[in-house]
Amino acid sequence: MENQLIVCPSPHLRHEDTTRGIMLDVLIALVPAALAGIVLFGPRAAAVLAVSILSALLSEWICCKVRKRPNTLGDLSAAVTGLLLGLNLPVGLPLWMAAIGSAVAIVIVKQMFGGLGHNFANPAITGRIVLMVSFPTAMTTWVAPFSWMNQTDAVATATPLAGGEATLRELFLGLRGGCIGEVCAAALLVGGVYLLLRRVITPTAPLAFILTVGGMMWIFGENPLHQMLSGGLLLGAIFMATDYVTTPSGWKGQLIFGIGCGLITALIRQFGSMPEGVSYSILLMNILTPYINRFTAPRPFGTRREKKQKKEKEAASDGK
């Protein structure tokens, strides 16, 4: 029997990882932050997270039905978007606002651009920014940890970046005001280590992001460690600056992406009218991702750069 040469399109190297498996790992990594938020802010936090996830799942299902596409709930990407958005919300936010945020993230940012893999920006980040612009008061009203145990109205507080005081220990353990999933640095770091061990993410973008913020704020005369543990920096750097679709693919691009996010965040924190800039920095760098990928694209094996070829041709013609 004669040998047959079978030609097929790339990729020729395949990996056992699937979209569902990766998303499941992300959900597992987010569990510590979610549990910490529920412990710190009570059952109301669980309600916000549940509504955010359910709204994302329902929006995904409706979009698939309307577009007459296969049901994609099984890949768990909608659940990840809903949970990430919920963790980026304050515990006192009205539940209907959380539902709107998830619907915007899924319908407008994800499905209207073609579904998973085609969105130009991180859906959860964009959903949060839409809520920030639409409902600024509700999105910046914070509740003190454990105030839900007092059997009275929630106790309002300020975040460390907005004038509230917090020690490094309180920042590490989450004993401060803030969004449900951003307050406990310890829980976020546990989730980040899990993703690194599972090789779901690489450390390039998160470290570049966090260290750039720390370095810039040190230059501005602030406590760098305090700044790195405050706000939504760890949540954004670990779980949203590592998104496969909206961040650069190579390590060079991820390094540029992380540094860019860090610079924008530090400038907003220091000179902007708002105390936090993580969401806006990630969104802006998401928009630049195609250009970063083009700039840092590896040279195909066996080819030479255009400028080098041109110089060689000029040298050869001069020699003649």
N, C-alpha and C positions, 0 to 999 in steps of 0.2 A: 504494500500500500504506500502510495507516494505521500511524502510530507506536505502538509498544507500550511501556507503562511496566512494567518488570520490577522487582519488589520482592524483595530477598533479605536475609537477616540479616547483621549485621556479623561480621567486619571487612570494610570495603570497600577499605581500603588494604592491599596485600600487599607483602611483601619477599621477595627472592630467597633469604634465609637459611633454612636448614632445621635441624632438630634435629641431624641427622647432621653437617652442615657446622660448626655451632657446637661440637659435641663433638669433632670432628676438630681444630679450632683449639685447643681446650683440651688435647687430647693432645699436639699439637705444642709448645704452650707449656710443658708439663710435661717434655718430653724433656731440656732442659738440666739440670734438677734431678735427674732420674733418672740421667743419665749421670754427673753430679758425684758422686752418692751411690755409684754402682758403682765409680768411680775411687777414692774415698776409703775405702770399706769393703769393696771386693773382690767376688768372685763370690757370696758369701753374700747381699749386697744384691740382686743380680740374681735370686737364687732367691726371696727374700721378695717382691719385686715381682711375679715371674711367678706364684707361688702365689696371691697376693692377687687378681691380675687373673683368673686361670683360675677361681678359686673364685667370683668375682663373675659371670663369664660362665655358668658351670655353674648357679649358683643362679637366674639370670635365665631360662635355658632351661627348667629344671625347673618353675619357677613358671608360665611361659607354657603349658607342657604340662598341668600340673595344672588350671589355670584355663581351659583350652581357649581361650586367647587367641592372636592372631597372634604369631609370633616377633619379639621386639623387639631382638634382638642387633644388628641392622643400624643402629640409631640411635646406637650407641657409648656410650650413657649408662652401661651397666654396666661397660664398660672404663674409663671415666673414674673411676667410683666405686672400682673395684678398684685403679687406679693411685694415686689420691689417698690411699686408706687405706694402701697399701703405703708410700708416701712418709712417712706419719705414724707408722711403726713403727720400733722399734730393730732394728738389723741382727741382733742375737743372738736375736731372738724365735723360738721354735720354729715351724716352718712350719705345723703343724696349728693353732696359735693364729691365725696370719694367715688361714688358710682359714676358721676360725670367724668372725672379724671381718667378712670379706667376705660370708659367708652371712647374718649378722645384718643387715648394712647393706642387702642386696638384699631378702631375704625379709621381714624384720620391718618395717624402716623404709620401704622403697619399695613392694614388691608388696602387702603386706597392707593398705596404705592406698589401693590402686588403681593403682599403677604411676607412671611418670614424669609429673610435673605435679601429683600428688596428695599427695606426702609432706609432712609438716608440718615435718620437720627435715632437715638435710643428712645423707644416709646415711653418708658416710665419717666425718663427725665423730661421729655416734652409734655407729658400729661401733667407733671408737677408744675412746670413753668406756666402752663395754661391756667391752672388753678391759682398760682401765685398772682398772675396778672388779673384774673377775674375776681378773686376773693381774697385780697391782700390781708384784710383784718383777720379773717378766720384762719388763714394760713400762717399767721405770725402771732397767734395767741397760744401760749405755752402753759403747761400744767406741771406743777411740782411732782416729783416722784413720790409715790406712796400716799399722796393726798386722797386717793380714792378710799383709803381705809378709815378716813375720819368720819364717815357717815354724814358728811356735810357737802356743801358745794366744793368743786375742785378749787385748789389754791393756785392762783396765777403766779407765774414766775418769769424770769428773763433767762435767755440762753447766755452762756459765757461770752459769746461774740457780740451780744447786744447789751452788755453791761452787767450781766449776772456774774457772781463770783463762784469759782469752783476750784478745788485743789486737784492736783494730778491724780490722786487716788479717787476722787469723786468722778473725774472724767473717765478714768479707766473702768470703773465699776458701773457707770451710768447714773450716778446720783446727781443729776442736773436736768434742767429743762431742755426740751428739744423734740425732734420728730421721734416717732415710736421706735424706729430701728437704728437711729444714728447715735443714740446716747451712750450705749454700752460698748466701749472700745474693746473690752476683753472678748465679748461675744463675736464681734466683727472679725477680730484677729483669729479666733478659733475657726470661723468659717473660711477665712482666707487661707489658713494653713491647710485645711481640708482640700480646698480647690487646688492648691499647689501640689499636694501629695498625690492627688488624683490626676494631675497634669491637665486639668481643665483650663487653667490659666498659667501664664508665665509672670515672673515678678517684675519684668522690665517697666511696663507702664505704671503699675501701682507705686513701685518704689520711686520712679522718676517724678511722679505726681506729688507724692507725700513729701519727699525730700526737697523738692523745689519750693513747695509752700513753706516748709520749715526754714530753708535757707533764705528765702526772700523776706520772711517775717523777722528773721534774726537781723538782717540788714536794716529793716525798718525799726529795729529796737524792741521788738516783741519777744516774748518767750517762745522759742521755736517748738519745744515739746508740747506746751500748752496749746499752741495753734494747730499742731498736727493731730491732737486728740479731740479738738473742739469741732463743732459743726458737723456737717455731713461728709467730711473729707474721707474718712476711712470707708464709709459706705459707698461713696461715689468711686473712689480709687480702686477698691477691690472688686466691686460687683458691677459697675457701670462703665468704667474706663477700660474694661477688659472684654466688652461685648464683641463677639466674632464679626458681626455684620458692620458695625458702625465705627470700628477702630482699625488702624492699620494692621496688616498681616505680618510683616517682618519685624525683627527686633529693632532695626534702625528706625522704622516708622513708629513703632510703639514708644521708643525713647523720645522722639520728637513730640509725639502726641502727649505723653506724660508731662514733659517739661512745659509744653504749651498750656496744658490744663493748669499746671501749678502756677505759672506766671500770671495767667488771667485771674485765677482764684485769689492770689496774693494781692494783686492790684485792686480788685474789687473790695476785698476786705479792708485794705488800707485807705483807698481813696474814693470808693464808691459810696452811694447813698444807702446801700443795704449792707448788713454785716457779713453776709455769706455770698459766695459766688461759685460754689462747686457745680451746681446745675447748669448755670449759664456757660461756664468754662467748658464743660463736657459737650454741650450742644454746639458751641462755636467750633470746637475742634472736630466734632462729628462732621460738620459741613466741610472742613478742610481735609478730611480723611482721603477722598479720591486723589487729591493733589499730592498728599504725602505719600500715598502708595505709588503714584507715578514717579515721584522724585526719588524714592528709595527702592524702586523695582530692581531686583538683581539682574545682572547681565546674563543672557542665555549662554550656556556653555558652548564654547567653540566660536563665539563671535567676538568682534573687536569693536571698540567704541568708534563712533563716526569721526570724531576729531582726529583720533589716532590714524585712522585709515586715510583721512584727507592729508595729514602731514606726510605720511609715507608716499602718497601719490605725488605730492609736490616735490618731495626730496628726489624721487625717481625721475621726475621730469627735468629737474635742475641738473641731475647727473648726466642726462642725455645731452 
